[in-house]
Amino acid sequence: MDIQKLFRKSKSSIPTPVPNTNVPSSSVESPLALTLAENRKWIEQQLANCSDICYLPRFFGADLQYGALVVYCDSLINDKDLIYLKDVLQDLVFQEAGFEAATIDLNKLKSFFENQGVSSRNVTIIDQLPIAEHNILLGQVVIFFEQWNKALSFNALNLETRQITAPTNEPVVRGPQEATVENLKINLGLLRNRLKSANFKIEKFVASGETQTEIAIGYLDGAVNPKTLTEFKKRFDKAIQEEILEVAYIEELIEDSTYSPFPQYRHTERTDTAVAALLDGKIIVITSGSPSIMICPGLFIEFFQSSEDYYIRSLYSSLIRLLRLFAFIMALTLPSLYIAISTFHSELIPTVLLLAILDTREGIPFPAFIEALLMEFFFEIMREAGIRLPKPVGSAVSIVGALVIGQAAIEAKIASPIMVIIVALTGIASFSLPNYNMAISLRILRFPLMILAATIGGFGFMIGFLFIFLHLVSLRSLGQPYLTPWAPLKMSQLKDGFIRAPLKFLLRSPRNRHRHNSYKK
């Protein structure tokens, strides 16, 4: 029997165990022995030097003549006071009227569980040692019996997990205050609670390698494009052959352009955003141990949209989206525009403003490019420091640091007041974007534009801007054009671009990319 193929994929709510890939290929097909000593020896060899693995010999029967061995991982189970064998045997006592625990023998136990007797626990029967080993590492309790070449395995995983709280990375003024956590089962339950549809399909996988990370993909049948889903699964099947610790690993392994500065997939911790994406025909990916949900494909316009845009009036959300677009352009181009105009095209500056700029730059030993480069470098350091420092002091240190360094740089004639203002406005503009990954791309692209502007002025700035635009036009996300609905132009999808039409003009999904019935077979 091909265990790898059988236990590779599961669509059930409980992850299907898979054998440990460290087991030698010669022992993958390793059936349980009839004696406890042989089974324990095999498990101890595979889990050598694992001090958190517990082996508890037990006996049962009228004269305690039947032996058993309870094995579990102590670090994965909180309910350590429970006598697991007694809990299993009580199922037989309660099943048969007049049954006494002392009269239970091995044959009755085998008959009860092999015939799927009613049990208070979700007990499964396993007959392979590699599966028993892997179940132990999943947080299950495995019970071996003397003179029975099968074992009982039931889930006892009980790790402490973070409580469901408000989103920290995507705060909103109006809307649901519910964020995902690091528990895959809880996250899937939150999504299923919001999308009570039989068309919401969830497929579970287990990644290869040492991590054995549980991964779930979800999509809405009838809304997702079959070609996009096929392409995604083709890339995904290759990605899960690698070590996967977080959903970002999958993102980099399946994206179209690895070296593009622009993100090609979105990430969210909001369940309402994920459900809206499913209604829109997107595919979501969730991994155990991570609160992040990856949404793919991702289009350029979607990185400027927030879930709150659909909870306020269309006029307000349209104005906010236009403001975000202006902030994006300003964060990308403001330093390079200042360098190009002040260095090469000073005639474009009004005389009064030009005199004011020259007056503030008097005594500055550096050209505008070096001045901007230094200030941007210091600002990036303060931004990173504010992120890495503990929350109670992080914001205070970054704000005080910016004020102190800015004022000290002006007084020391290292930077002019106008440059400090430009760098500060650029940083504030990048903070206004709702997606952090898009803000990072601006931080990367800002410096090449500054170099081009300092080298050949406005002409260099236009060349750099043109190259960015050409890259955006050629970029794909799961094969879909990145600049949809503008390139190619799709008039029906412009209702939910930088201008959001009232909901009554949108179709069944609030994001309105296509009709849901368009892909149904």
N, C-alpha and C positions, 0 to 999 in steps of 0.2 A: 504493500500500500504506500502510495506517495504522500507521506505526512506533510511535507512542505506545501504541496498543492492543496491538500485537503484543509489544512488549518491556516492557509495564507490569508483568506478573505472571509469576512463574515458580515451579514447584514442584520444580525440580531442586536438586541440592546446590550448584551454582555459580550465583551471582546472574546473571540475564539482563541484559545491557547495555541501557540505554535512552539515547536521544539527549539531549544537553544541552539543557535548556529555554531556554537563552539564545540558541540559534541562531534567527534570524528565521524566521518561519513560511514565508516564500517559499523558504527553503533547507533546510527539514527533509527534503524529498525531493531530496537532492543526491547523485546517483550519482558513483562514482569516475571520474576521467578516465583516458584511456589514457596520459597523460604524467606523469612524476614531478614535473615543474615545476609543473603545475597543482594536483596533489594537495598538494604541499608548500606552495604559496602559500595554499591554503584553510586548511590546518591552522595555518600560522603566523599568519594573520589572526585565527582564532578563539582561539588561545593566545598572543596577543601579550603581551609583557612577562612571560612565564612562563619565568624563567631556568632552571628545573629540567627543561625539556623538551629532550631530546637528539635531534638529527637526524644520522644516520650514513649517508652515501652508501656503497654497496657495489657490487661488480661480480663477476660469476661467468661461467662458461662456458669453453670451450677457449681463447679469445682474450680473455677478460674483456669480451665484447661485450654482455652483458646487464646492465642497471643495476637497482639496487634501493635502497630507502630504508628504514632501520630507525628507528622513532620510538618513544620510551618516556619515562616520567617518572622522572628520575634519583632523586628523593626517595622513591619508592615501591619501588625495586628495590635489593636488597643485592648480588646477584650481578652486579656491573657488569663483571667481567672476561670473562664468557661472550660468545663471538662468536655472536650469535643466528642470523644467516643461515647460518653454517656448520653450526650445530646442526640447522637445518631441512633443509639440503641433505643432510646425512648420512643422514637417513631414506630418501632415494631411493637412496643408495649401498648401504645395508644391505638394502633391499627387493629389489633385483635382483642376482642372482649375476653377478659379473664386471663390474658397473657401476663406472665410474670417475668421480670427481667432475668431471674435466675435460670429460667428454662430456655433462654435464647441460645441457640447453637449456631455454628457457622453455616450450616445448610439453610436454616431459616433466613439468616441474614443475606446470603447470596440470592436466594429465591425472591426475597422481598425487593431488593434493589434492582436485580436483573429484570424483574417484571414491572418495574417502574411504580413501586408502591408510593403511596402518598407520604411525602416527607415535609417536615417543617422548614427544611433548607433545600436550596436548589442543588441537589447532589448529582454529580455526573460520574459515570464509571469509566475509568481509563485503563488501558492495558499495555501502554508503552512507557518505559522509564524516562525517555527524553521529555514526554509530555508531562509526566509527574514532576520532573525537575523544573520545567518552565512554569507550571501552575504554582509551585511553591514560591517562585520569584515574582509571580503576579499578585501574591498576597492571599493565596488559597491554602486551605488546610487539606493535606493528603493523608489518608489513613490506609496503611498496608495491613494485610491479614496473613497469618500463617496458613499455608496450604490453600491459598487462593491466588491465582496469577492475575488478579485484577485489584484495583484500588479505588477508594471513594475520594472524590475531590469536591469541595464546596467552597464558595467564596466567603472569606472572612476579612477582606481588606477594610480597614477602618482608619484611614489617615486623617489627620486634622487638616482642613482646607479653609481657605479664606472665605469669609462671608460675602454675600452679594451686596455690593455697595454702589454708590453713584460713580459714573465714569470719571476717572481722573484726567485722562488725556483728551477727552472729547466732551467737555462740559457744555451744557446748554441752559438757557434761562427758562425755556418752555419745552416740555417734552418728557418722555419717560426717564427716570433716574435709576436705570438698571444696567449694570455692566456684567460682562462675563468674568469667570474666575478660572483657576488653573485645573478644574475638574472637568474632563471631557463629557461625562454623563450629565452633569448639571447644565453645562452649556447647551447640549443637545436638547435637554428638557426645556430650557428657556426658549429656544427657537421653536420647538414643537408646540409650546403653549401659545406662541404668537401666530403660528401658521398651522392651523388645524385642518390640514388638507391631505388626502391620500396621494395627491400628486407630489407632495414634498418627499423626495427620495433621499435616503441617507445610506451611504455605503461605507463600511469600515474596513480598514486595512491595518496591517502591522508592518512597520519598517524593518528591514534587514539589519544585520550588524549587531553590535553589543547593546544598543539602546532599546530595541524592540518597542519603539514608540508607537502608541495607538494613534491612528489618523482617521479622520472622518471627512468625507466629502459630501456636500449636499447640493441639490438642484431641484428646481420645480419643473416637473414633466409637463410639457405643453408650452412652457415659456422659454426654456433654454433652447438655443440653436443646436440641433443634432450634430452639425459639422464641428461647431466649437467644442461640444462635449466630447466628441471622438478625438479631436486633436489634443484636448486637455488630458484625457485618459492615456493617450499614447505617450505623452511626456511624463505624466505622473507615474506610470508603471516603471519607467526608468529611474525616476527620482527616488522612489522608496527602496531601491536597492542599496542606497547609501545610508550612512549614519544620519539620522534625523533627530535633532534636539528641539527644534522650534519651527514654527511654520515659515519663518524667514528662510530657512534652509531650502524648503521646497520652492519658494519664490525664486531664488537665484538659480535653482537647477532647471526650472521650466520656462524662464522668461526668454523672450525673443532676442533681446539685445543686452548682453551681460554688461557691456562697457558704456551703456547709455547713462547719462546723469539723471535722466527722468525716470521716476518709478512707473512700472508697467502694471502693477497690481496694487489694489488698495488694502489697507488694514483698518480694522475697527474693533472696538470692544463694546459697542452698542448693539444690542439685540435688534432694536427697531431698524437700524441701518442695514444690518445683515438680512433681515426679512424683506425690506424694501428692495434690496439688491436681488434676492431670490425671485420676487415678483417681476423684476425687470429682466429676468432671463440670465442672471449671473450664476456662477459656480462659487461655492464657498468651501474653504478648507480649514479644518480645526485639528489641532494636535493636543494630546494630553500633556499637562504640565505647562500650558501656555494660555493666557486669556485672550490672545490675539486671534481674530478671524480674518483670513485672507479672502478677498473678493476678486474674482477674475472673470473676464478680462477687465482691465481698467482703462478708461478713456481720459483724455486730457481735461475735459470739462468737468468730470466727476471729482477731481481733486480740489475744485473750488466750491463744491456743494457740501452743505451740512444738513443733518437730519432736521435741524430746527427750521430750515427753509420751508418745510412743508407744514409746520405748526403755526406759522404766522401768515399774515395776509400777503398775497402775491406781490403787491406793490412794494412792501417793505423788503421782502426776500429778494426781489429783482434789484432794488437799490443796493442792498448789501452785497449781492454777487458782483455788481458792477464795481463797487468799492474794492472788493477783493481782487478783481482783475487789474484795477489801477494800482493797487498795492503790489501786485506781482510784477508789473512793468517797472514800477518805481524801485523795488528792491533789486531788480535785475540790472537796471540801466543807470540809476542816479549817479553813482560814483564815476562811472566811465563817461557819462555825458558831461559832468563837471570838468573832468580832466581834459576832454577833447575841446570843450568850448574855451576854458580858461587858458589852455596852452596854445591852441592852433586857431581858434575862431573867436577871439575876443571882441571882434567887431559886431558879433551877434548880441553882445550884452549891452543893455542900455547904459549910457554914460554914467549916470548917477550910481547905478548898481556896480558898474565896473570900478569906479573910484572907491566905493566902499569896500569892495573885495581887495583891491590893491592896498588899501590902507590897513586892512586886517592881516594881510600877508607880509607886511613890511617887517623885515628882520628874520623871516623864516628861512633857514639855511637849505631847505630841501625843495625840489620841484614838486608840483602838485601830485604827480604819480607816486613818488616815494612817500610823501605826506599821507596820501590816501592809503597806501599799502601798509604803513605802520599803524595807522589808526584802525584799519580793518582787522589787522593781525591782533592787536590788543583787544578789540571788541569780541573777536571769536574766542580768545582765551577766556574772557570774562563770561561769555555765554556758556562755554563748557564748564567753567568753574561753578556757575550758578546751577547747572544741571546735576553735577556730581556731588555737590555739598549737601549735607542734611537739609531737609525742607525748612526747619525753623530758621536757619541762618543763610540758606542759599540765595533767596531773593534779596535779603538785606545786603549781603556781601556784593552781589552783582550790581545793585543800584548804587550803593555807596562807592564801590570801586569805579563805576563809570563816571560818577560825579567828580570823585577825587582825581582820577587819572586825567579826565578831560580838562578840568580846571588847571591841574599842574602842567599839562602839556601846553596849554595856552600861555600860561605865565612864563614857562621856560622857553617860549618861542620855538617849540618843536612842531606845533600844529596851530593852524589858524582857527578862529571861532567858526568860520563858514564851513571848514572841513569837519569839525566836530559835529556841527548840525547835520551835515549831509550823511555822515556815518551813522548818527543816531536815528535819523529818519529812515535810512535803509534798513537798519535792524528792526525798528518798530514795524515797518511795512512787511518784513518777512514773518513777523510774529502774527500778523493778521490772517495768514492763510490757515484754513482749518486742518490741512494735512501736513504733518511734520515732514514726511519724505519729500514732498514738493518743495518745502522750505529749504531742505538740505541741498537739493539740486540748484537752487538759486545761489547758495553759498559757494558752490563749486564753479558755476558759470560766471560769477561776478568777476573773478580774477583774470581769466583770459580776455574778457571784454575791456578791462582796465588796461591790460598790456597793449592791446590793439589800439585803444584810444590814445595811449601815451606815445605810441610809435608813429602812427600816421593820421591821428586826429579823427575827425568825423567820418572820413572814408573808411578807416579801420573799424570804427564802431559799426558802421553799416555792413561791412563784410562779416563781422562776427555775428551780428543780428541775423543776417541772411543765412549763414551756416546753421544757426540754431533753428531757424524756421524750416530749412530744408531737412534737417534731421527729424524734426517733429512730423513733417509730412511723410517721410519714409518709414517712421517707426511703426511697429505693429505690436499689438498685445493679443496673444493667442491667435494671431493671424488677422485680427481686426484692425483697420486703420486707427491710429492713435488720435487723430484730429476729427474723427466722426463727432458731430454731423456736418462739419464744414468741408472736410476733404476726405471722402467725397461728400458733396452737398446732399443732405437729406432734409427736406423742408418740414416733414412731419415731426421730426425730432427736435426742431428748433424751438418748440414750445417749452422745452425744459432745458434751455441752455443758460446763458448769462441773464436771460430774461425768463422768468417763470410765469407761465400763463396761469390763470385761476384754475383750481382743481376741476371745476365742472367742464373745462375744455380738454382736460387730460383724459386719457383712456383708463382702463381698469387698474393699471399700476400707476402710482403717483409719479414715477419717473418716465413712463411713457416712451419706451424705446420701440416697442412693436406690440402688436396685438397678441394676446396669450394663445389664441387658437391657431396662430399662423404656423406653428411647428408640430401640431398634433398629427399623428399618423392617421 
